[in-house]
Amino acid sequence: MLIGSVPAEDQLVHRLFDRQARRHPDRVALRDADGELTYAQLDRQAAQLAALLRRHRPQPGQRIGLHLRRGAQVIVAMLAVLRSGHTYVPLDPSYPAQRLLLTAEDAGLSLVLSDQPLPDRLAELPVLRLDAPAPAAPALPVLGLPVDPDTPAYVIYTSGSTGRPKGVPVPHRNVAALVRACEQRYATGPQDVWTLFHSYSFDFSVWEIWGALLSGACLVVVPPEVAASPQATLDLLAREGVTVFNVVPSVFRHLARAAPRRSLPVPPALRYVIFGGESIDVRDVRAWRAVFGRTTRFVNTYGITEATVFVTSRPLTDEELDREPDAAGPGAFATDLGEPLDGWQLRVVDEDGADVAPGGTGEILVSGAGVAAGYLDRPELTAERFPQLPGADGTVRRHYRSGDLARRLPDGTLCYAGRADDQVKINGYRIELGEVEARLREAPGLRDLAVVRTISRLGEPQLTAFYTVSPDSAVQLLDGQLAEHARSVLPAHMVPIRFVVLPELPVNPSGKTDRRALAEQGSSARPAVSSGHR
């Protein structure tokens, strides 16, 4: 059956995997700390677990929680759930128990697959323990089990502004479209070795897992303790001959910093480093290339869980990376979003919904192949964030209001400009935190920075800049220099009141800067330096 111009079979994640398993049965599909599985072995294990799932939950369309240590078993379980006509919901055991419980309750899980005891009230749910002795292998499920491409493959939860996480069901067809679009951008295939570096509760992992397995490549599951160590990660990249490495920029910064201390270089196998989740700092890429050479291609992406991981990609060219680094200027980091993936559309609109003119800043709207249908059981929020709007061609289609801001340059290039909800009001002025951060990042010697809204001891809102410094910077000088730089490039009302130097910025389980933790810290700590502005 054809759906649009793509056969239905080509829009089902497990069917696309089956195709690779038939093509490359003896090729290694997965490696983890316990060993490896070929495509044929992975196929067989997933089929056996799928049969067990069908025995326990014969009615398709149910949501199945995955509470498993990061390893090959996670991938087996994902495939089994999809083959059974169900939807997988990640419950990474490293996440706080309260977060897991909120996710399980909101998703209405009918079953949890686990390889360990479940915490607290989560244990009250029906559970199938995968670490128990395996029962007699049931008959394999019927391969022709019908699954509609609009069936959600997974539900991943994102943080909510109210504190209640939001579930995003993403259908098979979106995942297939993502892999198809990226295969056209990147020359990846069966010869590649990828990493599963991130938590499978983080949507970046969707691309890591299915980008690898649906192209016949090998996926190396990185243990959490290795991912937490820059030197151990570099060792793994070298040992496994990794060719495609997806990483959050703030984590890559630590790898680039650790690179000069290695006695052995990473071999030239690494073809792609693909960034996601945060803005990149080109200085880190230049530092990496100074140690390991110019063979690796670096790609920045802009993406959203609600639009199936990626929306745009932007390769970094040798020309700009070879350019003399600017000590203080916008050339020190890349901000433009690049081009939308094939099938994705992106618009930047003002408060009236009109496309912004050159020089203007507006909200990013996404439509097309990757946009989810909405939030799980949140009809009002879905109506607000996923409106039906006319596109650039006048056709009414579902859009996702990202809450992200972009600035349109005179030549039409779109540059990321922070979050709309990062707009804060201080002393009557509306301030974009992204703009403040962008100007402060121009200061020499700065390694990383985040500006957050904090509360003073008098209960008044104020801006606090938390930052880290480059290893060769003089901290005692940079403190005053950063405040002075801020006063020289920003209006007085946008200058942070406090500047706090930290050894490292805190990160959340997804590896992104934990702004909430900084805001809490900034509302209780004494300032390291005052800007002199009140």
Buried (B, 14 or more C-beta within 10 A) or exposed (E): EEBEEBEBBBBBBBBBBBBBBEEBBEBBBBBBEEEBBBBBBBBBBBBBBBBBBBEBBEEBBBBBBBBBBBBBBBBBBBBBBBBBBBBBBBBBBEBEEEBBBBBBEBBEBBBBBBBEEBBEEBEEBEBBBBEEEEEEEBEEBEEEEEBBBEBBBBBBBBBBEEEEBBBBBBBBBBBBBBBBBBBEBBEBEBEBBBBBBBBBBBBBBBBBBBBBBBBBBBBBBBBBEBBEBBBBBBBBBBEBBBBBBBBBBBBBBBBBBBBEEBEEEBEEBBBBBBBBBBBBBBBBBBBBBEBBEEEBBBBBBBBBBBBBBBBBBBBBEEEEBEEEEBEBEEBBBBBBBBBBBEBBBBBBBEEEBEEBEEEBBBBBBBBBBBBBBBBBEBEEBBEEBBBEBEBEEEEEEBBBBBBBBBBBEEEEBBBBBBBBEBBBEBEEEEBBBBBBBBBBBBBBBBBBBBBBBBBBEEEEBBBBBBBBBBEEBEEEEBBEBBBEBBBEBBEEEBBBBBBBBBEEBBBBBBBBBBBEBBBBBBBEBEBBBEBEBE
